[in-house]
Each structure stands twice: as C-alpha cells, then as structure tokens.
Amino acid sequence: MSFWAIFFEYAAILTYLTVGFIVAFEAVLAMTGSAFAIKWIRRLYNLRGFMISVYIFYPMLWFVYFLLEVIPYIFGVNKKLVKFDIPMMLYRVFPEECDHCDLEQ
C-alpha cells in the first residue's frame, strides 16, 4: 500500500474514534440526566441527526457506558446503575420532537 492510502485509512479510524467518544460521552451523560449534556446536544443536533450519530457510534456508546456507569457501580462509587435506554435518552433530550413523532403514527 502507498503512504497516502495508509494515511487516509488511519485518519478515518482516528476520526471515527475521536468523534465517537465525544458523541458517546454526551449521550451517556444525557442518559443520566446531565443538564449540560442535554443543552449541548440540543444546541448541536436535531432529533434525526442525533439519532443517526447514536446509531453510527453505537459500539462506542456501549464502551463509554461501561466506563462511566458499570465500572463505578461495580466498585461502589455509583449507588444506582442507570439503565442503557436510548429511546428514553432521546425523549429526555428532545421531548417536543418525540411527542410530535408519536402523534404521527
């Protein structure tokens, strides 16, 4: 392989990891009810765009959930384990849009 093919391959992988960690951290924080994360997501995304990002970075979401919720729960730092629930997180972040989607069906 040429230098540029390897360069662009690594650049794509590192971009996926970097953007994936950012989206995953904010999504997991929104699952726990963080007001800052909810404001950040609402400022940068609409419902459809955020859903697409969540599904693109779904493996990263599970990894970050494990780091932020499961490991602290195992070691006794968190008293309660927050459920991994994407629909509830989306409703918590975009309540008006989710209500509108429910009425369309």
N, C-alpha and C positions, 0 to 999 in steps of 0.2 A: 504494500500500500504506500501511497505517496504521503509526504508530510502533511499536505493540506487535507487529505481525506481523514487522517488520524486526528488532526487538529479539530476539524469540524465535528467528528464523532465525539471526542472528549468535551468539546464546547457544548454540544447538545445534551450530553449526560449531566454535566455540571449545572447547566441551566435548569434542567428538569429537577435536579436535587435542590437547588437553591430556591427556586420559585415554589417547589413542592413543600419545602419546610416552612416557608412563610405562610402559604395558604393553609397548610395543615395546623400550624400553631394557632393561627387566628380562628380556625374552625373549631378546634378542640377547646380553646378558651371561650368561644361563643357557646359551646355545649354546656360549659359550666356556668354560664350566665354573666360573663365579664362584660360590663357596660362599655369599656374601652374597645374591646374586640368587636362588639356589635356596632358601635359607631364607625369603627374603621372599615368594617365590611360594607356597611350601608353607604359610606362615602365613596368607596371604590367600585362597587359592584351593583348590578341589579340582580333580581332573583335568578333569571335564566343564566346569566354569566357566572354567578357564583355556583350554581348547580353544576354547570359544565366544569368549572375548576375543581370542584369537590370530586366529581367522578373521574376526572383525568388524574388527580393526585390521590386517589383512594388508597393505594398501598402506603403512601406517606402518612395519610390520616391515621391508619391503624398503628403505624410505628410511633407517631407522636403521641397518640392516645396511650399507648403502652408506657412511653417515657413520662408523661405528665400525670397520668391517673393511676395506672396499675402498679407501677413500681413504688410510688409513695404510699399507696394503700397497703401493699404487702409489708412495707417497713413501718407502718403505723403512723405516718405523717398525716395522711388523709383519713378522717374518721368514716367517710362515706364515699363509696365508689360511684362516680357519675356514669350513668348508662350511655353507651355508644348508640346514639339515636339521631341519625341525620335528619329525618323529617321533622322531629321536634326542634332541632337546632335551626333548621330553615324557617320554621314557623316563629321561633323566638327572634330571629334576625329580621325577617320580612313578614310581619303579621298581616298587614293590609293586602299585600300581594297574594299571600297564601289563601286568605279569605276569598279574594276575587277568583282564584283558581278553583276553589271548592264550589263556588256558585256556578261556574261554567259547566261543570259536569252533571 
